[in-house]
Amino acid sequence: MVKIKPSRNDAENAIRTLLEYAGEDPTREGLLETPKRVVKSYEEFYKGYSQDPRKYLSRTFEEVNGYDEMVVLRDIPFESHCEHHMAPIIGKVHIGYLPRNKVVGISKLARVVETYAKRLQVQEKMTAQIADCIQDILEPCGVGVVVQATHECMSTRGVHKHGVSMVTSRMAGVFREDEKTRREFLAVVGPINSLGI
């Protein structure tokens, strides 16, 4: 059975219903355009569903003059939303990989992060998705991904704990099997103590 995507009008009506549920009048002046604005925001927040992160890694470079050391990108900022409360997740991703005869343009790794972040997420899943995508497509000797983020679902509702950050990691290949490689990657990433965003 093919699922039909709701129309933009359906989405805007759903926002009007939520405004009424919150006790607001969606016909008052300040809220008249809110449904359109929210739907437009959602198109940006969740654009990752219409993108294939694997395509960003399809163009590689093999002329690296024998470079066979670790490649690390630190502090890639991201914004996502948790799948449980649709509240913002804001943080940074650190990626390292040990090439096997080919490398990829560094902006492409940031695009992989962006694509997975622009979906409803849990941090653990996003961390694994980024690492697995890089490992599967680039086929490096190994890959390491560390994600540090704050979760608004924890600071603005429920337990209301501010300043808490969550750190997740996924190691594959030599990053998982070889302690020395893992330590080198984590040393290059540096201390995880402040998001500084």
C-alpha positions, 0 to 999 in steps of 0.5 A: 500500500502506497502512503500518500503524503499529506498536502501543505494545506493539511500540514498547515491545518494541523498547526492550526489545530495544535494552536487551538489545542494550546489554547490559542486563537489561530485567527488572531493577527499574530498567528495568522501566518504561523501555520505557513511559517511552521510548515516552511520551517519544518521543510528546512528542519527535516530536509534530510529525508529527501537527501541521500547522504551516500551520494556525497561520498561517491566522488573520491580522489585517489591521487593523494601522493601516498597519504596514508595517515588519519584524516580528522574533521573536528567541530562540525556543527549540527542542529537536529530534532529528537524523535521523541519530543521534536525538540532541538538537539544542538551540537558538534560532530568529530569525524576521523577516518584512515583512508585506503587509497582514496579520500573525499572532499572535506565538505562532503563529510559535513554534508553527510552530517547535515543530511542525517541531522536534518531528520528526526533523530536520537543521538545514538542512531545518528552517530551510527548512521554517520559512521556506517555511511562513511565506512560503507562507501569510502571503505577506509581502514577505519572510521571514528565518529564522536558526537556531543550535543545538548538536548532541549527535551531535557532542558526545557521540559521534563527534568529541566536540567540545563548545561547537560551534554551527551557524548556518543561515539562509534568506532569501526575498523582499526578505530575499534580494533586498535587501541593506539589508533583510537587513542590518536583519534580521540587525542586529535579531537581533544577534550570533550568539555564545552560545546562552545556554541 
